[in-house]
Amino acid sequence: MGETTVTKPEGLEAALPEPVAADPGRSRPLRRLRTPHRPRFWFEILLIAVSYWTYSLVRNAVPEQKAEALHNADWIWRAEHHLGIAVEESVNQAADSVHWLIVGMNYYYATLHFIVTLGVLVWLYRRHPGRYAATRLVLFATTAVALVGYYLYPLAPPRLMNGGDFIDTVMVHQTWGSMASGDLKHMSNQYAAMPSMHIGWSVWCGLTIFALASVPWVRLLGLLYPALTLVVIVATANHFWLDAVGGLLCLAFGFTVARLWYGRQPYALPRVAPKRRRGGSRSSAAVRPQGVRSGRP
């Protein structure tokens, strides 16, 4: 009798999630958690809302420690002088000399931080559901470790330093809606500048768009967004350069957490996760091998 050969569809094996444990009985609940799945809309809305509320609550509950925050700002400023990168004051004054430019930067700082991040989450949910949970985990882990930084290292932004020539562009130009102006400044911790989540979140957005978008100009915008954000946070005197480095370190932590949890980087996961059947099993027919940039922007 001849041997029977069973041929698997090409690419299917690579797209399926790798097993995470040898004992299927004990590890089944954990394995389900660590396997990419289709996100549920209601759960994601609730999770994001509760997570941001918790982040804001914890961030603003951290004692301001004004004296220590100002001391740390002086130390950062001296360190940047030693490194030869202390040009924030010149950038701040140059931008403030162009009224329409600095006002635009103020509104950029106050709004796009949230709008673009939420937009990328929605895009992931719709176009890359198999990668959504892992990429969202990167964002959440990044934000969580940033809260530790706010508590352990209070830091005044350049605009609140004593004895400097920085211009508080939000106060001078009365930017509406900013958490650093008017009565809203009493609702936000003004001395939580390290690390910069404007950088952490914007680089997360930029990398996600660059890795997964298929249209070249959209991928280019993904790279430009964090670069422009860096210019804005410095020009508005809300952050030092080193605050941005802190944001990048937090983001690296977030990617590490996702890599350890899912066994691979989020962008390498299958674009469409297998459907979940009743009883916890998954339909392999729903898995379609995709390249990293197979989705539409």
Phi, psi and omega in degrees: 000141180281156179282144179262129182253128178258122182254126177272147176303135183298130177089345184292320183297322181289333184278336182288144179298145179282147176294146183251354179202156183274334183266103184290335182288309184284328190263003187301312179299317180294322180296321178297321179294325185269005179258130179305140181217165179289125181289149176263129188301310184297321180293319181294319177299314180295317182296315181294318181296314181292321181295316181291323177297316179296317179301312180296319181297312182292317181300318183277345177277343178296128179305135183295326178047060188303313183299315180292324180295320178291322177297316179295324178296319177298320180294316178299317182296318177293319180298320179292326174297318178296326180278349180076025181240013184278071180246009182301322182296318179294319178296318180299313182290323179295316180293322181292339180286346177250103190302309183296328181291312184289326176295317177299320178294323177299315179288327174302310182299322186280338190240312189295334177310319181268317186297311183292318181298314177296322179298319179292322177298316179296317179298316177300316182300320184277318189260335184225059185299330179290336181259354187298307186299318181292319180289325175294325177298322177302313181297316182292318179294322177300314182292321181297316181289335176296325179299325176296319178297319179298324182284317186278335185222076176299137184216128175282139174290161181306323183295343181253007180292152176273136173077007179263172179254022178289147179257125176281090189295331179292315181289320182294319185257005174050063180289120181288137175087354180284142178287000180249013183229157176058213180289339182295335182293340178279350179262355184232141178289110183282350183246036176242066184262345182241118003273169178274112176281344170300322178282314180305313181288320183291323177291324174302313178299312184297315180295321180295315179295315182296321184284328191248339180287150181255342181272125186304317184290332176290319177297322178296318177299325177300323178283326182288329184301307178293330178295316178293323178299321178300316178298319184293315183293333178278316183296328179273002178062030177269341183210156167272165174304319185292337173297324179293322177299319177300319178297321179293322178295321177296320179295320177299321176298317180299316178294325179295317179300314180296320180296318180291324183284315185262352178084359177197167180291148185306321185288345180269354178287160178297143183297318181246119181283153177296147179289148181267123177270167177295139183093000174094353179282165184236146180271119181288343180293338182278349182276120178240116181303132181225150172283170183298324182248047183271343184276159174279150182289000000 
